[in-house]
Amino acid sequence: PGGFGGMPDFDNQKDIDFQKKYSVDFFSQGCIRMGEDENEEEYNLTIFKYLDKKFGKSWRSEIRSDAIGLK
């Protein structure tokens, strides 16, 4: 990944296809945080549980490998 100003590039076709297929959006705050109580990993783990419940675990082979909390 990589992007301007430390922001990951979420504009490649694989990411776009994943977002459409599973009705989720990739978002990264980079080095900017909206509040002290934010926890991207905890939030993603909640989303991952939802995806597991709705789609099984097959989606895991399609998501970008650098998704926070995936490993």
BELJOHU-V700791 format. One record per residue. RES is the residue in three letters. PHI is phi in degrees with one decimal (* if undefined). NEAR is the number of other C-alpha atoms within 12 Angstrom. D_CENTER is the distance of its C-alpha to the mean C-alpha in Angstrom with 1 decimal. Layout:
res->RES phi->PHI near->NEAR d_center->D_CENTER
res->RES phi->PHI near->NEAR d_center->D_CENTER
This chain:
res->PRO phi->* near->16 d_center->12.2
res->GLY phi->167.5 near->14 d_center->14.2
res->GLY phi->-170.6 near->13 d_center->15.2
res->PHE phi->-68.9 near->10 d_center->17.9
res->GLY phi->65.5 near->12 d_center->18.4
res->GLY phi->82.7 near->13 d_center->15.7
res->MET phi->-86.9 near->17 d_center->12.8
res->PRO phi->-62.7 near->22 d_center->10.5
res->ASP phi->-89.2 near->21 d_center->11.6
res->PHE phi->-106.1 near->24 d_center->9.4
res->ASP phi->-103.6 near->19 d_center->12.7
res->ASN phi->-78.5 near->16 d_center->13.5
res->GLN phi->-62.0 near->15 d_center->14.6
res->LYS phi->-61.4 near->18 d_center->12.5
res->ASP phi->-65.3 near->26 d_center->9.2
res->ILE phi->-62.2 near->20 d_center->11.5
res->ASP phi->-62.1 near->20 d_center->12.9
res->PHE phi->-62.0 near->24 d_center->9.9
res->GLN phi->-60.8 near->22 d_center->9.0
res->LYS phi->-68.3 near->14 d_center->12.7
res->LYS phi->-61.6 near->17 d_center->13.4
res->TYR phi->-106.0 near->24 d_center->11.2
res->SER phi->54.5 near->17 d_center->11.5
res->VAL phi->-128.8 near->19 d_center->8.1
res->ASP phi->-124.3 near->19 d_center->7.0
res->PHE phi->-85.6 near->28 d_center->4.6
res->PHE phi->-148.6 near->19 d_center->6.6
res->SER phi->-134.1 near->25 d_center->8.1
res->GLN phi->-86.9 near->17 d_center->11.5
res->GLY phi->59.6 near->17 d_center->12.7
res->CYS phi->-92.4 near->11 d_center->16.0
res->ILE phi->-101.3 near->13 d_center->16.6
res->ARG phi->-116.8 near->12 d_center->16.1
res->MET phi->-84.5 near->12 d_center->17.3
res->GLY phi->-164.7 near->10 d_center->19.0
res->GLU phi->-71.3 near->8 d_center->20.0
res->ASP phi->-90.9 near->10 d_center->18.7
res->GLU phi->-74.2 near->13 d_center->14.9
res->ASN phi->-143.1 near->17 d_center->13.0
res->GLU phi->-58.6 near->24 d_center->9.3
res->GLU phi->-64.4 near->18 d_center->9.6
res->GLU phi->-61.6 near->16 d_center->11.8
res->TYR phi->-61.4 near->18 d_center->9.7
res->ASN phi->-61.9 near->24 d_center->6.8
res->LEU phi->-60.9 near->18 d_center->9.9
res->THR phi->-64.8 near->17 d_center->11.3
res->ILE phi->-64.9 near->26 d_center->8.7
res->PHE phi->-62.3 near->28 d_center->9.1
res->LYS phi->-62.8 near->19 d_center->12.8
res->TYR phi->-60.9 near->18 d_center->12.9
res->LEU phi->-62.1 near->24 d_center->11.5
res->ASP phi->-59.5 near->17 d_center->14.0
res->LYS phi->-67.5 near->13 d_center->16.7
res->LYS phi->-81.3 near->14 d_center->16.4
res->PHE phi->-121.5 near->17 d_center->15.8
res->GLY phi->76.0 near->14 d_center->16.9
res->LYS phi->-101.6 near->16 d_center->15.1
res->SER phi->-63.7 near->15 d_center->15.4
res->TRP phi->-60.6 near->26 d_center->11.8
res->ARG phi->-61.7 near->22 d_center->11.0
res->SER phi->-81.5 near->16 d_center->13.0
res->GLU phi->-103.9 near->22 d_center->11.2
res->ILE phi->-77.4 near->30 d_center->7.6
res->ARG phi->-61.0 near->26 d_center->7.4
res->SER phi->-70.0 near->15 d_center->9.3
res->ASP phi->-96.9 near->21 d_center->8.1
res->ALA phi->-62.7 near->27 d_center->4.8
res->ILE phi->-60.8 near->24 d_center->6.7
res->GLY phi->89.5 near->20 d_center->9.0
res->LEU phi->-69.8 near->23 d_center->8.7
res->LYS phi->-75.1 near->14 d_center->12.2
